[in-house]
């Protein structure tokens, strides 16, 4: 079996699930607070994963891994999910999906700064600059400057902070949770379950302060959206995510967000009737191109000459 066949099917399913997550968040916010959306999706994700763990007789996480899993849960789940829910009160689900597409760029930046597995070559710098220009176009900086409202800017800032968490999470998990000389890589189902448990520990106190729902009532649409968001996007998806991280590498795994903006734009327009402005898809394409160049997907550095 080729190397790509070991992870590609999981990668494509993951892109589809996560691409629909922004729609589920948007509908969930009709009844739940931002922290309530994050807590509820984590709770349903944890429930789905516990059932899967029992059916597959998955062993619990080894003791050495828990401190790393807890950090990963903050970077991959509790903090960014609260930020995304908060941001989508002010921006469309399509824009949230497009900004989520900067994750590969954030991953490369995190690797260059704190996880020196990859060196900052000229190609990577060019790719990062192109991606930055794309990001400026996506957010429509010229509109933000002219607008008197700060809500959109606040939402975009929260989204960028969330993808910074994602960008750090990928190399962190690759370094500490994908196997070392001293420890075998934990089971992906056990890792995903641990991620949800850590997320409940962090989001639980926040919900206790801010509340779970907006007015005490929950519509059927919001409830079932969060069931889908939790069981699929927070449960099964993270099993797939850890499989991809362990079978490929951190940067390859993070490129799943190349596809999620496309899914988010389509479902946002078809289901929610969201209007897509010209700058969003154009900037999104530049972000993807920049990330692809930085990772050597489009342009590969010439091999070093022998001798």
GUGUBA-166778 format. One record per residue (C-alpha): x, y, z. Coordinates in steps of 0.05 Angstrom, whole numbers, padded with zeros to 5 digits, always signed. Layout:
residues N
XYZ/...
END
This chain:
residues 307
+00000+00000+00000/+00028+00069-00019/+00041+00119+00036/-00016+00166+00015/-00067+00110+00015/-00053+00100+00089/-00081+00169+00106/-00116+00199+00045/-00186+00170+00055/-00187+00194+00128/-00162+00262+00104/-00219+00272+00054/-00274+00251+00103/-00243+00297+00154/-00246+00356+00105/-00320+00344+00091/-00338+00339+00165/-00299+00400+00187/-00323+00440+00127/-00395+00432+00152/-00376+00450+00224/-00384+00525+00212/-00456+00514+00189/-00471+00474+00252/-00440+00529+00296/-00482+00582+00262/-00546+00544+00275/-00525+00525+00345/-00515+00599+00363/-00589+00611+00353/-00602+00578+00421/-00534+00570+00456/-00482+00619+00481/-00413+00615+00448/-00384+00578+00508/-00447+00535+00509/-00436+00515+00436/-00364+00495+00452/-00383+00457+00515/-00442+00421+00483/-00403+00399+00422/-00347+00373+00466/-00397+00336+00510/-00429+00301+00450/-00360+00287+00421/-00339+00256+00487/-00402+00214+00490/-00391+00188+00418/-00318+00172+00432/-00333+00136+00498/-00383+00092+00461/-00332+00078+00406/-00278+00064+00459/-00323+00014+00494/-00343-00021+00429/-00271-00026+00405/-00243-00040+00475/-00194+00017+00467/-00144+00022+00524/-00142+00086+00564/-00086+00135+00552/-00019+00119+00586/-00002+00163+00645/+00057+00197+00612/+00013+00226+00556/-00040+00262+00597/-00002+00327+00607/+00010+00332+00532/-00062+00313+00516/-00088+00367+00562/-00045+00420+00527/-00068+00393+00459/-00140+00397+00482/-00133+00471+00497/-00099+00485+00430/-00144+00440+00388/-00211+00442+00423/-00233+00485+00482/-00199+00552+00467/-00207+00555+00390/-00278+00527+00392/-00300+00581+00441/-00266+00633+00397/-00299+00607+00333/-00368+00608+00366/-00356+00678+00393/-00331+00702+00324/-00390+00674+00285/-00436+00721+00322/-00404+00776+00279/-00380+00742+00215/-00410+00692+00166/-00397+00618+00169/-00364+00622+00101/-00314+00675+00124/-00299+00633+00186/-00285+00573+00141/-00240+00614+00096/-00199+00643+00154/-00194+00572+00181/-00157+00558+00116/-00097+00597+00143/-00082+00539+00191/-00025+00511+00147/+00008+00579+00147/+00001+00584+00222/+00029+00514+00229/+00091+00532+00189/+00101+00595+00230/+00095+00555+00294/+00145+00504+00268/+00194+00558+00248/+00189+00594+00315/+00181+00539+00367/+00185+00471+00333/+00248+00473+00291/+00234+00410+00251/+00234+00452+00188/+00281+00509+00168/+00256+00577+00143/+00278+00570+00070/+00267+00625+00018/+00210+00585-00012/+00174+00581+00054/+00182+00656+00065/+00154+00671-00004/+00095+00625+00009/+00081+00658+00076/+00082+00727+00045/+00033+00706-00009/-00011+00675+00044/-00009+00739+00084/-00031+00780+00024/-00088+00731+00014/-00108+00739+00086/-00110+00815+00078/-00156+00807+00017/-00201+00756+00052/-00216+00802+00111/-00225+00862+00066/-00181+00909+00105/-00205+00969+00062/-00276+00956+00086/-00256+00951+00158/-00219+01017+00155/-00280+01053+00126/-00330+01020+00172/-00349+01051+00238/-00368+00983+00267/-00316+00944+00306/-00357+00880+00310/-00329+00850+00246/-00258+00866+00266/-00270+00834+00334/-00297+00771+00301/-00239+00767+00252/-00189+00777+00309/-00220+00719+00348/-00216+00675+00286/-00143+00691+00275/-00127+00676+00348/-00164+00609+00340/-00124+00588+00279/-00060+00607+00316/-00081+00555+00367/-00093+00504+00312/-00026+00521+00279/+00011+00506+00344/-00029+00443+00359/-00008+00405+00297/+00068+00406+00309/+00057+00399+00384/+00018+00334+00373/+00067+00309+00321/+00126+00319+00369/+00095+00294+00434/+00038+00247+00416/+00061+00210+00354/+00111+00163+00387/+00182+00172+00413/+00240+00128+00429/+00214+00122+00500/+00139+00116+00486/+00095+00085+00433/+00043+00131+00401/-00023+00127+00439/-00084+00098+00405/-00119+00152+00362/-00187+00137+00393/-00158+00144+00463/-00124+00209+00442/-00188+00238+00415/-00226+00218+00478/-00173+00250+00521/-00179+00313+00480/-00253+00317+00494/-00244+00304+00569/-00193+00360+00573/-00240+00405+00535/-00296+00393+00585/-00249+00411+00642/-00234+00478+00610/-00302+00498+00581/-00343+00473+00640/-00325+00531+00687/-00334+00582+00631/-00405+00556+00618/-00419+00560+00692/-00405+00635+00689/-00433+00654+00620/-00491+00604+00617/-00506+00547+00569/-00565+00576+00530/-00586+00647+00511/-00656+00648+00540/-00666+00579+00571/-00701+00549+00510/-00668+00506+00456/-00696+00496+00386/-00693+00428+00353/-00649+00456+00298/-00597+00482+00346/-00598+00418+00387/-00588+00370+00329/-00536+00416+00298/-00494+00410+00360/-00506+00334+00363/-00477+00330+00293/-00422+00380+00309/-00403+00341+00371/-00410+00269+00348/-00379+00281+00279/-00337+00344+00282/-00312+00336+00354/-00314+00261+00361/-00303+00219+00299/-00265+00275+00264/-00210+00277+00316/-00199+00202+00311/-00189+00214+00236/-00145+00274+00251/-00097+00236+00296/-00093+00179+00245/-00072+00229+00192/-00021+00263+00238/+00010+00197+00257/+00012+00168+00187/+00036+00230+00150/+00065+00292+00184/+00043+00356+00217/+00042+00401+00156/+00007+00349+00112/-00046+00339+00166/-00057+00414+00173/-00071+00421+00098/-00139+00389+00109/-00160+00462+00117/-00146+00472+00042/-00212+00437+00029/-00255+00461+00088/-00264+00533+00062/-00294+00506-00003/-00343+00462+00036/-00359+00520+00083/-00373+00568+00025/-00419+00519-00010/-00461+00499+00050/-00463+00571+00075/-00491+00596+00009/-00539+00537-00003/-00565+00527+00068/-00559+00595+00101/-00564+00639+00039/-00500+00676+00057/-00473+00727+00007/-00402+00715-00015/-00363+00778-00035/-00310+00776-00090/-00251+00785-00042/-00266+00724+00001/-00255+00668-00051/-00199+00708-00084/-00162+00717-00019/-00177+00645+00000/-00144+00620-00064/-00082+00662-00049/-00079+00634+00022/-00081+00563-00005/-00029+00577-00059/+00017+00610-00009/+00011+00552+00040/+00022+00502-00017/+00085+00538-00041/+00111+00544+00030/+00103+00469+00040/+00132+00450-00027/+00067+00425-00056/+00067+00470-00117/+00141+00487-00123/+00194+00440-00098/+00263+00463-00079/+00316+00434-00126/+00354+00376-00095/+00422+00392-00065/+00480+00375-00111/+00526+00320-00088/+00598+00334-00075/
END
